[in-house]
Amino acid sequence: MFSMDPEWLFSPDANTYPDYKAIATIRDPVTHAGSVTRFMLESHPMAKDANGNHQLDPFYCMAFGTFLPKDYLFANEHPLKEHISVIRFEDLKLNPEATLESLTDFLDIPMCETMYQTTWCGQGHDGLTTAGVVLQGFDTKPLYSQHSKYLSIFDKYRIEMLMYPLMKQYGYEPMFSVK
């Protein structure tokens, strides 16, 4: 998987690669915003100065890519929709077998056991560490964090209001009645 300029996906050049396939991972926009804000304020190498004081502005954290996850650009009307598989973070955590099976079907590759393991460059790995927390396997704890320390109820409402059509398209239920 790699990062690319989303503008390319809408250019005429995109059709020059008929075998092109992309994987877009998405997450509930509210928990995504809270998670990235927490990371940027607590774990990012530049989050605190030498005295331990916060030096990253929360607005910067939101602008970092949290507010509108770029992968929500892959809407149903996208011209390359058949070449893009959208994987919900929640589905991967809660039902890894079915999610990975759909992904391997899409990519036309066989399933293998390493898909269920934490690896780095194909080698076994004890887990990735961020802020003293070891991330390993399909831990579901990230799904249930409300990030109340980082997002107010009004922040959550605003994010849902802006993202409502795409939330519904990808099966996310808003906390608020937004229409």
Backbone as CSV, one residue per row, in Angstrom:
resi,resn,N_x,N_y,N_z,CA_x,CA_y,CA_z,C_x,C_y,C_z
1,MET,0.841,-1.162,0.000,0.000,0.000,0.000,0.890,1.230,0.000
2,PHE,0.499,2.261,-0.689,1.298,3.469,-0.750,0.379,4.667,-0.792
3,SER,0.973,5.810,-0.547,0.212,7.044,-0.558,0.351,7.690,-1.933
4,MET,-0.682,8.316,-2.392,-0.613,8.970,-3.688,-1.413,10.254,-3.658
5,ASP,-1.198,11.064,-4.660,-1.928,12.302,-4.808,-3.351,11.973,-5.257
6,PRO,-4.371,12.307,-4.439,-5.753,11.978,-4.823,-6.175,12.608,-6.152
7,GLU,-5.534,13.721,-6.545,-5.875,14.360,-7.813,-5.657,13.391,-8.982
8,TRP,-4.626,12.544,-8.891,-4.318,11.604,-9.964,-5.503,10.689,-10.242
9,LEU,-6.226,10.309,-9.187,-7.341,9.382,-9.350,-8.457,9.952,-10.208
10,PHE,-8.509,11.275,-10.329,-9.567,11.902,-11.102,-9.077,12.382,-12.462
11,SER,-7.823,12.096,-12.782,-7.262,12.551,-14.056,-7.493,11.503,-15.141
12,PRO,-7.402,11.892,-16.417,-7.539,10.914,-17.511,-6.459,9.840,-17.469
13,ASP,-5.298,10.149,-16.887,-4.210,9.166,-16.793,-4.595,7.960,-15.949
14,ALA,-5.543,8.116,-15.049,-5.932,7.017,-14.159,-6.441,5.813,-14.941
15,ASN,-7.056,6.049,-16.074,-7.592,4.948,-16.884,-6.524,4.222,-17.707
16,THR,-5.294,4.713,-17.683,-4.214,4.066,-18.445,-3.729,2.797,-17.775
17,TYR,-4.123,2.569,-16.565,-3.687,1.392,-15.813,-4.903,0.515,-15.504
18,PRO,-5.319,-0.337,-16.433,-6.535,-1.117,-16.236,-6.441,-2.119,-15.084
19,ASP,-5.240,-2.501,-14.689,-5.082,-3.447,-13.588,-4.859,-2.757,-12.247
20,TYR,-4.961,-1.449,-12.229,-4.761,-0.670,-11.011,-5.754,-1.097,-9.933
21,LYS,-5.257,-1.272,-8.701,-6.135,-1.556,-7.569,-5.637,-0.765,-6.369
22,ALA,-6.574,-0.217,-5.631,-6.231,0.565,-4.450,-7.018,0.041,-3.265
23,ILE,-6.421,0.148,-2.112,-7.084,-0.223,-0.865,-7.212,1.044,-0.036
24,ALA,-8.417,1.385,0.312,-8.663,2.559,1.147,-9.157,2.070,2.501
25,THR,-8.458,2.436,3.549,-8.925,2.093,4.892,-9.610,3.321,5.468
26,ILE,-10.777,3.098,6.044,-11.515,4.198,6.651,-11.859,3.830,8.083
27,ARG,-12.228,4.822,8.848,-12.609,4.640,10.246,-13.711,5.632,10.555
28,ASP,-14.539,5.317,11.508,-15.555,6.268,11.930,-14.875,7.622,12.097
29,PRO,-15.387,8.672,11.436,-14.683,9.952,11.439,-14.500,10.573,12.824
30,VAL,-15.418,10.331,13.740,-15.283,10.915,15.083,-14.160,10.216,15.851
31,THR,-14.147,8.884,15.864,-13.069,8.199,16.577,-11.736,8.396,15.862
32,HIS,-11.772,8.529,14.547,-10.554,8.829,13.789,-9.992,10.185,14.231
33,ALA,-10.844,11.192,14.291,-10.406,12.534,14.694,-9.839,12.514,16.110
34,GLY,-10.518,11.838,17.020,-10.034,11.764,18.401,-8.715,11.030,18.503
35,SER,-8.582,9.947,17.764,-7.362,9.145,17.803,-6.161,9.924,17.264
36,VAL,-6.341,10.578,16.127,-5.226,11.329,15.550,-4.884,12.537,16.422
37,THR,-5.888,13.197,16.971,-5.619,14.335,17.852,-4.853,13.867,19.080
38,ARG,-5.260,12.733,19.668,-4.534,12.185,20.817,-3.082,11.895,20.438
39,PHE,-2.893,11.239,19.293,-1.531,10.939,18.854,-0.714,12.211,18.675
40,MET,-1.290,13.200,17.995,-0.548,14.427,17.710,-0.219,15.207,18.988
41,LEU,-1.100,15.159,19.978,-0.857,15.913,21.215,-0.033,15.148,22.239
42,GLU,-0.057,13.820,22.182,0.614,13.036,23.218,1.822,12.246,22.722
43,SER,1.740,11.677,21.536,2.762,10.724,21.090,3.672,11.226,19.981
44,HIS,3.243,12.185,19.221,4.047,12.696,18.115,5.383,13.198,18.654
45,PRO,6.483,12.911,17.947,7.794,13.335,18.443,7.906,14.831,18.729
46,MET,7.097,15.647,18.066,7.144,17.094,18.292,5.998,17.582,19.181
47,ALA,5.272,16.655,19.817,4.099,17.037,20.603,4.445,17.934,21.787
48,LYS,5.580,17.657,22.440,5.942,18.425,23.639,7.369,18.942,23.499
49,ASP,7.612,20.091,24.119,8.961,20.638,24.094,9.809,19.967,25.177
50,ALA,11.028,20.420,25.352,11.963,19.814,26.313,11.452,19.880,27.752
51,ASN,10.559,20.834,28.035,9.995,20.979,29.383,8.699,20.196,29.571
52,GLY,8.262,19.498,28.539,7.034,18.714,28.634,5.776,19.495,28.330
53,ASN,5.906,20.722,27.837,4.743,21.548,27.492,4.280,21.224,26.075
54,HIS,2.953,21.215,25.883,2.406,20.973,24.540,2.854,22.090,23.612
55,GLN,3.280,21.688,22.416,3.670,22.698,21.445,2.950,22.551,20.112
56,LEU,2.100,21.545,19.983,1.299,21.403,18.773,-0.111,21.893,19.070
57,ASP,-0.586,22.777,18.242,-1.924,23.323,18.391,-2.955,22.272,17.976
58,PRO,-4.053,22.122,18.735,-5.086,21.138,18.348,-5.627,21.345,16.939
59,PHE,-5.719,22.618,16.487,-6.193,22.866,15.128,-5.233,22.253,14.117
60,TYR,-3.930,22.359,14.368,-2.940,21.736,13.497,-3.182,20.231,13.426
61,CYS,-3.504,19.643,14.560,-3.766,18.205,14.607,-4.937,17.840,13.708
62,MET,-5.976,18.651,13.754,-7.138,18.379,12.919,-6.791,18.563,11.447
63,ALA,-6.017,19.596,11.144,-5.641,19.866,9.757,-4.667,18.826,9.233
64,PHE,-4.037,18.086,10.110,-3.062,17.066,9.753,-3.683,15.960,8.896
65,GLY,-4.978,15.925,8.794,-5.623,14.906,7.972,-6.766,14.244,8.706
66,THR,-7.036,14.715,9.881,-8.050,14.100,10.710,-9.451,14.525,10.332
67,PHE,-9.606,15.804,10.078,-10.942,16.345,9.931,-11.707,15.722,8.776
68,LEU,-11.060,15.586,7.641,-11.692,14.942,6.499,-10.749,13.855,6.005
69,PRO,-10.909,12.647,6.525,-10.013,11.569,6.077,-10.031,11.451,4.560
70,LYS,-8.851,11.481,3.951,-8.751,11.486,2.490,-9.409,10.273,1.856
71,ASP,-9.481,9.167,2.579,-10.034,7.963,1.987,-11.542,8.034,1.798
72,TYR,-12.194,9.051,2.356,-13.618,9.228,2.103,-13.866,9.805,0.713
73,LEU,-12.790,10.122,-0.012,-12.941,10.592,-1.384,-13.410,9.476,-2.306
74,PHE,-13.308,8.227,-1.856,-13.671,7.098,-2.698,-15.168,6.819,-2.591
75,ALA,-15.931,7.755,-3.054,-17.392,7.633,-2.989,-17.900,6.694,-4.084
76,ASN,-19.162,6.325,-3.985,-19.748,5.384,-4.948,-19.662,5.869,-6.393
77,GLU,-19.691,7.162,-6.598,-19.664,7.672,-7.972,-18.239,7.841,-8.514
78,HIS,-17.255,7.385,-7.791,-15.864,7.516,-8.216,-15.647,6.749,-9.519
79,PRO,-14.953,7.349,-10.506,-14.780,6.679,-11.802,-13.982,5.376,-11.731
80,LEU,-13.180,5.196,-10.696,-12.402,3.960,-10.568,-12.939,3.063,-9.451
81,LYS,-14.210,3.210,-9.121,-14.800,2.483,-7.993,-14.512,0.975,-8.039
82,GLU,-14.579,0.385,-9.210,-14.348,-1.064,-9.312,-12.901,-1.443,-9.010
83,HIS,-12.008,-0.461,-8.999,-10.598,-0.713,-8.725,-10.208,-0.362,-7.290
84,ILE,-11.193,0.014,-6.493,-10.904,0.461,-5.130,-11.685,-0.388,-4.135
85,SER,-10.981,-0.952,-3.184,-11.631,-1.704,-2.113,-11.557,-0.862,-0.840
86,VAL,-12.707,-0.569,-0.277,-12.761,0.217,0.954,-12.885,-0.749,2.130
87,ILE,-11.925,-0.683,3.027,-11.892,-1.552,4.203,-12.149,-0.695,5.433
88,ARG,-13.210,-1.024,6.142,-13.490,-0.307,7.390,-12.593,-0.847,8.501
89,PHE,-11.938,0.053,9.215,-11.075,-0.286,10.342,-11.826,-1.177,11.332
90,GLU,-13.076,-0.831,11.595,-13.888,-1.570,12.560,-14.125,-3.006,12.100
91,ASP,-14.363,-3.204,10.809,-14.572,-4.554,10.279,-13.307,-5.391,10.389
92,LEU,-12.171,-4.776,10.104,-10.900,-5.488,10.201,-10.620,-5.921,11.629
93,LYS,-10.948,-5.079,12.600,-10.711,-5.405,14.010,-11.711,-6.447,14.530
94,LEU,-12.985,-6.298,14.173,-14.023,-7.169,14.724,-14.194,-8.485,13.966
95,ASN,-13.918,-8.473,12.671,-14.125,-9.663,11.864,-12.981,-9.806,10.852
96,PRO,-11.766,-10.056,11.359,-10.606,-10.082,10.458,-10.677,-11.153,9.375
97,GLU,-11.235,-12.319,9.680,-11.263,-13.387,8.683,-12.056,-12.982,7.444
98,ALA,-13.280,-12.537,7.641,-14.124,-12.165,6.500,-13.570,-10.936,5.779
99,THR,-13.052,-9.977,6.528,-12.523,-8.761,5.920,-11.293,-9.071,5.079
100,LEU,-10.384,-9.877,5.622,-9.182,-10.235,4.862,-9.514,-11.131,3.672
101,GLU,-10.524,-11.980,3.822,-10.940,-12.819,2.692,-11.469,-11.956,1.550
102,SER,-12.276,-10.936,1.885,-12.782,-10.052,0.824,-11.629,-9.277,0.180
103,LEU,-10.639,-8.920,0.974,-9.484,-8.204,0.448,-8.646,-9.097,-0.483
104,THR,-8.414,-10.330,-0.078,-7.636,-11.234,-0.938,-8.401,-11.573,-2.216
105,ASP,-9.722,-11.685,-2.123,-10.532,-11.896,-3.326,-10.386,-10.711,-4.282
106,PHE,-10.462,-9.509,-3.729,-10.334,-8.289,-4.530,-8.971,-8.223,-5.221
107,LEU,-7.916,-8.573,-4.487,-6.552,-8.505,-5.024,-6.167,-9.745,-5.828
108,ASP,-7.014,-10.770,-5.763,-6.758,-12.043,-6.432,-5.424,-12.648,-5.971
109,ILE,-5.281,-12.712,-4.649,-4.109,-13.341,-4.032,-4.598,-14.358,-3.007
110,PRO,-3.776,-15.355,-2.692,-4.206,-16.364,-1.715,-4.103,-15.830,-0.280
111,MET,-4.928,-16.393,0.586,-4.833,-16.100,2.022,-3.554,-16.742,2.544
112,CYS,-2.964,-16.142,3.574,-1.828,-16.766,4.240,-1.865,-16.392,5.725
113,GLU,-1.270,-17.211,6.535,-1.317,-17.040,7.996,-0.710,-15.726,8.472
114,THR,0.270,-15.208,7.738,0.898,-13.964,8.190,-0.067,-12.780,8.173
115,MET,-1.174,-12.924,7.470,-2.172,-11.853,7.476,-2.802,-11.677,8.854
116,TYR,-2.707,-12.693,9.678,-3.294,-12.636,11.015,-2.244,-12.337,12.083
117,GLN,-1.035,-12.008,11.649,0.055,-11.758,12.592,0.591,-10.351,12.414
118,THR,1.180,-9.819,13.465,1.855,-8.540,13.370,3.232,-8.811,12.791
119,THR,3.487,-8.259,11.606,4.764,-8.495,10.935,5.374,-7.167,10.506
120,TRP,6.645,-7.210,10.239,7.358,-6.064,9.689,8.202,-6.602,8.547
121,CYS,7.889,-6.193,7.328,8.596,-6.670,6.134,8.553,-8.196,6.038
122,GLY,7.430,-8.793,6.396,7.248,-10.231,6.273,7.811,-11.056,7.410
123,GLN,8.481,-10.426,8.349,9.072,-11.138,9.478,8.200,-10.948,10.721
124,GLY,8.156,-11.969,11.564,7.397,-11.862,12.807,7.865,-10.670,13.621
125,HIS,6.949,-10.022,14.291,7.255,-8.822,15.065,6.413,-8.866,16.329
126,ASP,6.986,-8.427,17.441,6.259,-8.482,18.714,5.199,-7.397,18.856
127,GLY,5.050,-6.581,17.884,4.064,-5.512,17.941,4.733,-4.164,17.793
128,LEU,3.971,-3.213,17.333,4.467,-1.857,17.183,4.157,-1.099,18.460
129,THR,5.044,-0.226,18.851,4.844,0.513,20.094,4.651,1.984,19.782
130,THR,3.633,2.564,20.379,3.421,3.998,20.293,2.963,4.473,21.663
131,ALA,3.631,5.463,22.184,3.322,6.034,23.500,3.264,4.966,24.580
132,GLY,4.164,4.001,24.494,4.223,2.959,25.512,3.165,1.887,25.388
133,VAL,2.342,1.942,24.367,1.290,0.943,24.156,1.720,0.048,23.005
134,VAL,1.706,-1.260,23.233,2.085,-2.200,22.173,0.837,-2.540,21.368
135,LEU,0.916,-2.293,20.067,-0.184,-2.603,19.163,0.111,-3.942,18.526
136,GLN,-0.794,-4.876,18.680,-0.543,-6.203,18.151,-1.859,-6.851,17.733
137,GLY,-1.833,-7.504,16.589,-2.988,-8.275,16.149,-4.240,-7.445,15.943
138,PHE,-5.346,-7.975,16.385,-6.646,-7.366,16.128,-7.307,-6.871,17.411
139,ASP,-6.525,-6.234,18.264,-7.022,-5.662,19.512,-8.187,-4.720,19.212
140,THR,-9.311,-4.910,19.890,-10.497,-4.090,19.615,-10.599,-2.860,20.511
141,LYS,-9.677,-2.672,21.434,-9.745,-1.527,22.357,-9.878,-0.175,21.619
142,PRO,-9.142,0.045,20.507,-9.275,1.334,19.818,-10.689,1.639,19.320
143,LEU,-11.499,0.611,19.135,-12.855,0.830,18.626,-13.765,1.515,19.629
144,TYR,-13.445,1.376,20.893,-14.370,1.830,21.933,-13.917,3.092,22.657
145,SER,-12.793,3.652,22.257,-12.321,4.872,22.892,-13.152,6.055,22.410
146,GLN,-13.660,6.830,23.349,-14.487,7.989,23.016,-13.665,9.262,22.824
147,HIS,-12.417,9.261,23.255,-11.513,10.405,23.106,-12.116,11.687,23.672
148,SER,-12.827,11.567,24.790,-13.497,12.724,25.399,-12.516,13.799,25.840
149,LYS,-11.291,13.401,26.139,-10.272,14.378,26.547,-9.890,15.281,25.372
150,TYR,-10.071,14.806,24.146,-9.595,15.530,22.981,-10.688,16.143,22.124
151,LEU,-11.902,15.615,22.223,-13.022,16.135,21.430,-14.198,16.441,22.334
152,SER,-14.728,17.630,22.213,-15.934,17.975,22.967,-17.144,17.357,22.258
153,ILE,-18.264,17.381,22.920,-19.492,16.875,22.303,-19.830,17.711,21.062
154,PHE,-19.524,19.004,21.130,-19.778,19.876,19.984,-18.840,19.538,18.821
155,ASP,-17.574,19.208,19.113,-16.645,18.770,18.056,-17.205,17.541,17.355
156,LYS,-17.671,16.596,18.147,-18.207,15.351,17.587,-19.426,15.635,16.707
157,TYR,-20.286,16.523,17.172,-21.480,16.887,16.405,-21.094,17.524,15.075
158,ARG,-20.137,18.451,15.107,-19.713,19.127,13.877,-19.124,18.141,12.872
159,ILE,-18.310,17.215,13.353,-17.715,16.225,12.450,-18.811,15.372,11.817
160,GLU,-19.764,14.937,12.616,-20.863,14.120,12.076,-21.716,14.909,11.092
161,MET,-21.937,16.172,11.385,-22.749,16.994,10.504,-22.080,17.127,9.127
162,LEU,-20.785,17.312,9.114,-20.057,17.451,7.858,-19.902,16.122,7.113
163,MET,-19.779,15.044,7.843,-19.490,13.747,7.242,-20.718,12.854,7.085
164,TYR,-21.888,13.329,7.478,-23.093,12.494,7.522,-23.344,11.666,6.254
165,PRO,-23.336,12.262,5.047,-23.641,11.435,3.862,-22.656,10.278,3.679
166,LEU,-21.391,10.536,3.913,-20.407,9.482,3.745,-20.452,8.474,4.887
167,MET,-20.787,8.935,6.083,-20.944,7.996,7.202,-22.032,6.987,6.872
168,LYS,-23.150,7.481,6.391,-24.267,6.596,6.038,-23.866,5.649,4.898
169,GLN,-23.164,6.165,3.899,-22.746,5.349,2.766,-21.890,4.170,3.213
170,TYR,-21.031,4.383,4.210,-20.137,3.322,4.668,-20.645,2.596,5.906
171,GLY,-21.897,2.830,6.277,-22.513,2.061,7.357,-22.220,2.539,8.765
172,TYR,-21.804,3.782,8.934,-21.565,4.324,10.261,-22.819,5.048,10.750
173,GLU,-23.198,4.756,11.964,-24.380,5.386,12.551,-23.945,6.591,13.379
174,PRO,-24.440,7.770,13.050,-24.081,8.947,13.829,-24.700,8.890,15.233
175,MET,-24.019,9.539,16.181,-24.544,9.622,17.557,-25.710,10.577,17.632
176,PHE,-25.722,11.571,16.722,-26.724,12.633,16.729,-27.658,12.449,15.542
177,SER,-28.843,13.034,15.629,-29.761,13.018,14.489,-29.358,14.134,13.554
178,VAL,-28.613,13.762,12.531,-28.137,14.729,11.552,-28.766,14.373,10.219
179,LYS,-29.361,15.330,9.569,-29.940,15.070,8.246,-29.918,16.296,7.410
